[in-house]
Amino acid sequence: MISTGKMRIAALLTAIIALSMLLMSFTPSQKRNNPKKEIVILYDNDVHCSVDGYAAIAAQKSSELKRTPNVLVVSAGDYIQGGSLGAASKGEYIVRLINSAGYDYVTLGNHEFDYGITRLAQLSEMLEPEILCCNLYDLRTQELLYKPYAIHSFDKTKVAIIGIATPYSFISSTPSYFQNEKGEYIYSLCSDNFFETVQKNVDQARAEGADFVIVICHLGDDVAFDEINSPGLATSTHGIDVILDGHAHSIIHGKAYLNAKREEVILTSTGSNFENIGRLTISRRGIIDTELIPVDKIKERDANVTALTEEIKQEYKEMGDRVVCISEADLIMQTKEEGRIVRFEETGLGNFCADAIRGAMGTEIGFIGGGSIRANVAKGNVTFNDLFMLFPFGNTIATAEMTGQQIADALEFSVSILPLEFGGFLQVSGVKFDVDVQTDSPVTVDINKNYNGMVGEQRRVRNLMFEYEPGKYESIDPERVYTVAGSSYLLKEQGDGYGVLKGIKVYDTGVIDLQILERYITEIIRGVIPEVYGKPQGRINIIY
């Protein structure tokens, strides 16, 4: 029988051991050199050319500097793409604003690669903040393209900033940018040893005396992309204090995860398009805190950055007159006699736009709603403004996997109200078909005109064929999965009532349609829109 006294001693020993273990878990922070004055790190992610926010973050930096000299500004990527200002200058306008706003460190988002590796190298030379990326290697030399991390000293306190790009850049940008002429990848983003690569750099930074380790990464918190995401980074590594994340456009105020050693790591993200500015603080006691400040709550604007923003907007307006290509034919979306024909019949311009989306994205099929095509293009010189008038909305392009049956059903909805016009009437690339308007449409819609199903066996769409090689067709296979490109408005958001697409596997690339169009024109058809697009090509044969 155990005495009460022995039980008390045992309980006391257990408590002492537990307390000692608890104290041990905090040993790393006890050894840190905490700052003499508060450290403030302002951060953004996924700005996507929302240029008016730069004057706000610059003003916030000035405000913070009045309180403490220890201020940094960093970005978690996707800044040079996502709007016409970025596309028109291939990123240069955004670089000028980042420089003016006083950023210190940035990492690479997947859309920093959208203008190609060569252009990224040029922009890197222009950028004043240091680009950090620990996982982008040139396989030909086995060397990193950028410095993996920086250690910033605030008196005796050392803060490591580590940059990380998403391995999914290879598929969300243009794969050929990362390949040689043989289609072999010549760059690596360490998808095979991702966490090991990050851990190696964290360990090196700690070995060099880093008291705090902050990661700026472009991974996203979307667990659909396996474990290579920011929550996976938090739980699969150790030694990181805070993860400033981008890519998924999530608003994360400050979520705590337990790392591989059961220590806390904070994950935060600002959303997108300068909805918020992130503010990370490290107190004199070494306590880390994060908050998101809505940009519209920041009343001050930096005068110099504001002036540069207005100057750039004026330059952009003038740049719109630059010639992008030559069209060998008039490309028509509407006529005085028939109105907006692109919304109820095949047009050469519709074919060109669908071909551009399909060709630039490398999919088997391309779709574009007639309502997304907004202007005629005259024969002769075509300016950037002409293209902007054609695609004025800045819709992003998505890719999807669809079965042949899902494609057939989508096309059935597309032609459901013919001969009336419909903004969701699809111009197509990679398929051709007949439409029997004499047959009543089987499509039913709800009170809001959203797809609600089909009734009966009859279909308007007939003889649906897939172009498996240029000019060669075969009947579409209802069971086979095809790759499709179109606007995220259509494929992801099911705009124009396309509930028929609900449940398909979709990936929004984030690349705007205008950028895709210019890429197709300059890189694939080499600056000349062929005469064949001056008239329909027999892709949609409507039988009245």
N, C-alpha and C positions, 0 to 999 in steps of 0.2 A: 504494500500500500504506500502511495506517495503522499508525503506530508504536505500540508498547506504551505508551509514555509518554503519547501523545495519548489512547489508550484509557482510561488511568487518569484523566486529566484529565476526559474526557467522563463517566466513571462517577462521579467526584467531584462534578461539576456536577449530574448527574442526582440524586444523593443529596441535595445541598444544596437543589435545587428541590423534591424530594419532601418533605424535612423542613420547608421553608418553607410548603408547602401544608398539611401536617399541622398546623403551628402556627397557620396562618390559620383552619383549621376550628374551633379552640378559642378564637379571639379573643373571641366573645361571652361565654363563661364567664369569661375573664380580666378582662373589664371589669366583671363583676358585683361588687356589694358583698356579700361573704359575711357571714353573721351572726356576731356576737361570741359568741353562745351558740347551741347547737343549736336548730333549729326543729322542732317536732313537730306534725304534722297527723293527727288521728284521723279516720277516715272509715267510713261505712256505706253500704249501698245495699239497696234492696228489703227493708226491715224488715217491711213488711206486717203491722203491728199486733202484732208479737211483743214485747209491752210489757216483759217481764221483763229484756230486754237493756239498757234505758236506765240502770238502776242500775249496770250493769257499765261502760258507757262513761263514765259520770260519775265512777266510782271510778278508772278508768284515767286520766282527765284530771287528777284530783287527784294521782295518783301521779306523772304527768309533770311537773306544776307544781312538785314538790319538787326536780326536777333542773334545770329551765329555765323561765323566765317566758314563753317563746315557744311557746305551745300554742294550737292551733285545733281545733275539732270541726266537721266538715262532713258533709252527707248528699247522696248522688247520686240521691235520689228514691224514690218509692213507699213512703211511710211511713204515710199516713192511711187506707189501704184494705188489705183482705186478711183481716180478722177481724171478728168480731161487735162487738168494742169500738169499732172504727172505724165500722162501719155504724150502730150504735145511736146514736152521737153525731155522725154525719156529720163525723168527723175531729177533733172538739174534744178528746176525751180524749187523742189522740195529740199534739196541739199542746201541751197542758198538760205532758205528759211531756218533749217536746223542749225546751220552755222550762226546765223544772226541771233537765234534764241538762246545760244550758250549751252548747248548740250555737251556733256563730257564723254559719255560712252553710249554706244548703240550695238545691238546685235542684228542678225539678219533674219527677216521673215521670209517665208517662201516666195513672196511677191517681190522681194529685192532681186530675184533672179529673172524677173519677167522680161527684161530687156536684153538678156543674154549675159554670159560671164564677162565678155569683153567690155560691155557697157558698165557692168558692175565694177570692174577694175577701174574704169575711168571715173566713175562717181566716187569710188573709195579715195582716189587721189584728191578729189575736191572736198571731201568731208573733213571738217576740223575735229569733231569728236572721234575718238578711237573706236574702230570696229573690233568687237570681240566675238570670236566663234571658235569653240574648242573642238568641233567635230567635222569641219570641212577640210578634207584632204585632197590634194592632187595625187592621184594614183601613179602618175608617171614619175613623180619625184619623191613620193611618200612624205611630203611636207605639208604642213598646215598653210592655208591661204591667208589666215589672219591670226593675230595673237590670241591665245585661248583665254587669257584673263589678265587683269591688271590689279595691282595692289596699290590702293590710294591711301596715303598716310595723312592722318589728322593729328599733328603732334606725334605722340607715341602710339596712337591707336591706328592699326592697319586694317583697312576694309578691302577684301578681295571682291572684285566684280568679275563673274564668269559668264561668258556668252555662249548660247546654245541655239542652233537652228534645227528645225524639224526635218527628220529624214524623209518626210512625205513631200518635201520640196520637189523631188524628182518627178512626182506624178501630178502635183498641183500647179507646177509651172510647166515649161515646155521640156519634155525629156531630152530632145535632141541637143539642148544647150549643154547638157552634161555628158555628151557622147562625142566620139570621134567620127570620122567619115564612114567607118565600118559599123557604126551603131553600138560600139563598145563603150561602156561607162569609163570615163577617165577621171571622174571625181567621186568621192565617197563622203557620205554624211554619217558613217559609222552605225548603220542600222543593225549590223550583226553584233556589234559589241558596244552598244550605245551607253548603257549604264556604267560599264567598266571604264569607258573613255571619260565620262563625266567624273567618276570617282577618282580616277588618276589625277585629274586636274584639281579637284577639291583637296586631295591629299598633298599635292605639290604646293598649293597656295597656303595650306596650313603649315607645311614644313618651312615655308618662307616667312612665317611669323604672322599670318593673317589672324586677327582677333575675331573678325566677323566675316562670313562668306555669304555674299548676295549673288543670286543667279538671275540674270536677265535672259529669258528663253522664249522661244516661239514654238511651243508644243501644243497648247490647248488642253483643256480638261475633259475633252470628249473621249470617253473610254471605248467608243466604237472602233478607234484605231489602235486596238491591242493595248499593250502596256506602255508604249512609247508616248506618254502624255505627261502632263505636269503632276497629277496625283501619283502616277507610277514613278516619276523621278523622285518625288518626296519620300516614298516608302521603300524604294530600292537602293537608296544611297544613304550616306551619313556625313555629317560635317557641314551641311548647308543650313544656314539660319533662316533665309527668306528666299522664296521663289517669286520673282516678278514675271508673270506669264502673259503670253499673247496667243493669237491664232484662232481661238474659238469665239472671240468677241464676247466672252463671258464677263459679267460683273461679279467679282469676288472681293468682298470687303477685307477679308483676312481669315482664311480657314486653316485650322491647325491639323496637321497630320503627324503621325509618329513615323520616324525614319527607321532605317534598318537596325539601329541600335536602341529603338524605343525612345528616342529623344524628339522633342517637338520641333517641327519646321512649319513655317507660315507660308501659305500660298495666297497670292492676291493678283487681281487683274482688273483693268479699268473699264472694260467694255470695248468700245470702238469709236472712231471718228471724233475723238476729243469730247465724248460725253462727260468724262471725268478726268481729272489729273490725280494720280496717286501720290501719296505723301508718306514716306517711311521715315521713322525717327529712331535714333539710338540715343537713349538718355545718358546722363553722366553716371548713372548706376548700371549701364549696360542693358537696360530694358528696351526691347524692340516693340514698336507699335506701327500699325499701318492704318491709313484712312483714305477714302476717296472723296475728292472735292469736285462737285459738279462745276463745270467750266462757267456756266451762266451765273454761278454764285461769286465768281471772281470778278470784281467790279473794275479793277484796273487793267489797262492794256499797255504794253511796252510801246512807246512812241516810235522807236526806230524799227522794230519788227512790224508794226502796223504800216509804217510808210513803205517798207520793202514789200509787204504783202500787196499793197495797192499798186506799186510799181510793177510787180510781177503779173498781176491781173491785167494791167494795161498791155504789157509785152505779149501776154498770151492772146489778147484780143487781136493784136496786130499779126501775131504768128499764124493766126487762122487763115491768112491769105496765102500761106506757102503751098505750093503744088505738091501733092502726094503721089499722084499717078495720072495716067491718061486713060480715058474711056473711049473705046472705038465705036460706041453706040449710045444713043439716048436710053437711059434706064428709067422705066416708068412705074410709078406706084399709083398714080391717079391721072385721070384725064378730065377735061371739061365736060365731055359728052357722057361718060360712064361713071365718073366719080372715083372713089377709092377702090380700084379694081383689085388691088393686092389683098383685099379682104374677102373676095368671093371667087377668085379664079387664079390659076397659075400665071405668074408674070416672070419675065426675064430677070428683073431686079430681085424678085423674091428668090429665084433660083440662085442668083449670085450671092445673096446674103446667107442662104442656107448652106451653100457650098463653102463659103468663107468660114462659117462656124464649124462645119464638119471637117474641113481641111486643116484649119489651124489647131483643132483639138485632136485630130487623128482618130476620130470615131468612124463607125461604119455608116451611121445615119445622122443627118442634121435636120432640125426643125427650127422654124421661127414663125411666130404669130404675125399675121399681116398688120396688126395694130402696132407692132414694134417698129415697122418700117414707115418713116414719116415724111420722106421727101423724094422727089425725082432727082436724078443725077444727069446733067446734060453731057452730051458728047464733047470731048475735048479735055482740056486740063481740069483736074478734080483737086480742089483744095481741101485742107483740113477742115475748114468751116463747112464745106459741102458734106463731108463724112459726118461731122457733128450734127448737122441738120437731119441727116439720114437716121442716125442713132442718137437722139438727144437725151435719152433717159438715164444712161449710165447703168443699164441692167448688167448684172454679172452673169457669166456663163457657167453652166453646170454640165456635168456629164452624168449619164445614168446607164443602168443595165435594165433592159426591158425584153420581155419575151415577144415573139412575133405576134401573139394574141393581144398583148397589151398595146403594141404598136397599132394593130388593126383597130382596136377599140378607141384609141386616141384619135385616129384619123376619122372614125365614124362620128365622134363628137365634133371634130373639126368641121365636117360638112353637114351637120345636122340641121342647120336652118337655111341652107341654100334653097333658093337663089338670093336670099337676103344677105347683106354684108355682115361680117362677124370679125371683130378684132382678134379672135382666137383661131381664125381660119389659118391653117398651117401651110406655109411654103416649105417645100421638102427638098432634101438631098439624099441620094442613096436608095430611094424607092420610087416607084411609079405605080399608078393605079387608075381605075375607072371609077366614076361616080354616077350612079343612076338616080337623078333627081326625081324621076317619076315615081320612085319607091318612097313611101312614107318613112321618115326617119324612125328607127326603133328607140332613139334616145329619149329618156325622160329627165326632166330637171325639176328642182324644187322651186319654191317661191322666189328665191334669189338668183335663179337661172344657173345654179350649180348642178353639175352632173349628178343624177340620182339613179342611174341604172339603165338597162335596155329591156325592151319587151319584144317577144316574138323572135322568129328565126331569120326574117329578111334583113338584109343589110344594103345600104347604099354603096359602100365601098366594095369593089369587086376587082378581081385580077390583080391583087396586091403582089408586086414583084420587088425583089431585093437586088441591088446592083453589086454583085460580088466581085466583079472586076470592071474597069471602065468600059461602059457600053455593053456589058454582058449581064443578063438578068436571070434569076430563078425565082420560083414561087417562094414567098416568105414562109418560114417554118414556124407554126404557132408555138411550138415547144422550145425552140432554140432561143438562147439569150443573145441579144444584139447590144452593141454599145451605141449610145445616142448622145448627141450634144444639143443643147438649146439653152435658152435663158433660165436662170434660177427662178424667175417669176413664173415660168411655165412648168418646169420639171419639179422644182422643190416646193414652191408656194401654191401650185395649182391655180395660178391666176387665170382669169377669163372663164372660171367655172370648171376647170379641168380636174375635178375630183376623181375622174377616171384614172388618173395617175397616182392616186393615193396608194402608198405602200411600196412603190418602186424604190430601188436602191439608187440614191442620188448623192453626188459629191459636188458641192458648190466650190468652184475654183477660186472665186473672188475676183477673177479677171473681168474687166468691163468689156461690153460688146464692141465699143469703139476701138479699144486696144486690139481686140481679136481681129477686127476688120482691117485695121492698118497693118497688123502683122501678116495677115493673109496676102494683102496687096503687095507689100514690099518684099516679103521673104519667099512666098510661094508662087505668085503669078508675076513677080518681078516688075511691078509698076505699070502694067497694062491690063485693063479690063477688056477681055476679048469681045469682039462684035457679036458672038453667039448669044450674049446676054441681052441683046436688043429685043429679043422676042422669046415666047415660051418654047420649051423643048420637049413637050409631050409627057411631062411627068404626071400631070393631073388632067385626065380626060373626062370632062363633064358632059354627060349625056342628058339633054333636055327632052 
